[in-house]
Amino acid sequence: MKILIRDAESQLYLSSKGQWCASADEAEDFFTATHALYVARVEAVQDFQIVLYSPSAGRPTSVLENPAQFDEELYPTALLQTSPNWGF
């Protein structure tokens, strides 16, 4: 299973280095929904979805709609402003 970020409007997936791609197989795996939310905030993605993707099934198995209802306590804005990369 992969945890992906998908643009809600274009349906493109975020890949490494901040590029967007059409293929979920080429998308960056963020491993946890919390980390995906963090990266979406760092990249300032406005309208996005967190997608649980099964490569063996070749399709998303679950989609979290409107995860922008993000808990500020997990990653305070001050931390986001100083974070240089997506590192764990």
N, C-alpha and C positions, 0 to 999 in steps of 0.2 A: 504494500500500500504506500501511496505517496500523498503528502499534504501539499496542495498547490494553491497559488493565488491566481484567480481569474478575473479579468476585467468584466464587469457585469454587462456593459454595453457592447463591447466588441467581441466578447467571448474568447479573447486571446489570453494566453497563460504567461506569467512572468518567468523568464528563464534567467540563467546566471548573468551577472553584470547588468541587470536592469533592462534587458531587451525583452520584447514581447514576441511570442510565437504561437502558431495555430495548433501545434501538436502537444497534447498532454504528456506524451512520452519524452519530449525534449524539454519540458518545463523543469524548473528547479524544484527539488523536493525539500520542503522546509521542516520535515520530520514531526513537528508539533503544530497545532493550531495557534498556540501562544506565540511561537516564533514567527509564523506566517503573519499574524496580526502585527507584530512588531515591525517586520519588514515592509508590510503594506503602509504603515505609518511613516517609516523612514523614507520610503519612495514617494510618499504623498499621493498614493492611489486613492482616488475619490470614491468611486462606486465599484466595490469589489466583492468577490465571493471567496470563501475558503472551500476548497474542493478536496474530498477524499477520493483518490483515483486508484483503481485497481488495474495495473498493467496487464494482468492475465485476462481480465474481463474486457479490457480495451475501452472502458467507459467510466465516467464518474459513478461512484456508488452512493455518494452523499454530498450535498452542497449546503453550506451555511450561508444563508442570505443575509445581507446587510450586517456584517460583523463589525461595522463601524461603531456599534454600541459597545465600545472598547473600555475596559476598566482601566482608568488612568493610573491606578495604584500599581498595576503590573509593570508598566513602563512609563514612568513620569515623563512629561514633555522635556524637562531639563536633560534627561538621559538621552532622549531621542536626538536632541540638538547637538550633542557631543559625540555621538556614536559614529566612528569613521567607516564602518562596514557592517556586513550582515553576520559577522562571526558569532559563534556560540559562546 
